[in-house]
């Protein structure tokens, strides 16, 4: 997983400081390696693979099944129902464990995770971090979080009440597009800087700096 250098941290912090000078908004920036482990995704695929075993047995030609039973019990054996049930249980268990083992490899697990699931998990984690780091922590409720989740190549912007009530959600589109584009190219620091600059422009338009504009939240980039 890519990590940001000290220079990238300084560049993002400086971009936050510049953006906040032009508005009353308080920008919090967080970069996380991932938003979830997606263990349940691996479990769901393993259960599905296990359930497909009896379905496959139901459609296989009888000759193939007789051949397989002959390998296990011998060609002249007549296995009892209990023996067949034990064999079925073994097949189910092997299938379940095999898929679980394969999906322990994170790249494969992420490739099989639906995009909608990734979107929900990243959004949920962003909201959790916003509540812990920015929500209701400014006098005018002007905090805003820029959250980047590296594994999913997804980002979220979550704003406090004063910003959310004045700015439409699609106003952050350019900031998100710039960030994701740079991250996919491996330029995380540049992406965060560009996104912060875009956010600062939106904030300056809708929430320009007042005469009393204290710095209420840290400008530094938080890397989890």
Rosetta blueprint (number, residue, H / E / L):
1 X L
2 X L
3 X L
4 X L
5 X L
6 X H
7 X H
8 X H
9 X H
10 X H
11 X H
12 X H
13 X H
14 X H
15 X H
16 X H
17 X H
18 X H
19 X H
20 X H
21 X H
22 X L
23 X E
24 X L
25 X L
26 X E
27 X E
28 X E
29 X E
30 X E
31 X E
32 X E
33 X L
34 X L
35 X L
36 X L
37 X L
38 X L
39 X H
40 X H
41 X H
42 X H
43 X H
44 X H
45 X H
46 X H
47 X H
48 X H
49 X H
50 X H
51 X H
52 X H
53 X H
54 X H
55 X H
56 X H
57 X H
58 X H
59 X H
60 X L
61 X L
62 X H
63 X H
64 X H
65 X H
66 X H
67 X H
68 X H
69 X H
70 X H
71 X H
72 X H
73 X H
74 X L
75 X L
76 X L
77 X L
78 X L
79 X L
80 X L
81 X H
82 X H
83 X H
84 X H
85 X H
86 X H
87 X H
88 X H
89 X H
90 X H
91 X H
92 X H
93 X H
94 X H
95 X H
96 X H
97 X H
98 X H
99 X H
100 X H
101 X H
102 X H
103 X L
104 X L
105 X L
106 X H
107 X H
108 X H
109 X H
110 X H
111 X H
112 X L
113 X L
114 X L
115 X H
116 X H
117 X H
118 X H
119 X H
120 X H
121 X H
122 X H
123 X H
124 X H
125 X H
126 X H
127 X H
128 X H
129 X H
130 X H
131 X H
132 X H
133 X H
134 X L
135 X L
136 X L
137 X L
138 X L
139 X L
140 X L
141 X L
142 X L
143 X E
144 X E
145 X E
146 X E
147 X E
148 X E
149 X E
150 X L
151 X L
152 X L
153 X L
154 X E
155 X E
156 X E
157 X E
158 X E
159 X E
160 X L
161 X H
162 X H
163 X H
164 X H
165 X L
166 X L
167 X L
168 X L
169 X H
170 X H
171 X H
172 X H
173 X H
174 X H
175 X H
176 X H
177 X H
178 X H
179 X H
180 X H
181 X H
182 X H
183 X H
184 X H
185 X L
186 X L
187 X L
188 X H
189 X H
190 X H
191 X H
192 X H
193 X H
194 X H
195 X H
196 X H
197 X H
198 X H
199 X H
200 X H
201 X H
202 X H
203 X H
204 X H
205 X H
206 X H
207 X L
208 X E
209 X L
210 X L
211 X L
212 X L
213 X L
214 X L
215 X L
216 X L
217 X L
218 X L
219 X L
220 X L
221 X E
222 X E
223 X E
224 X L
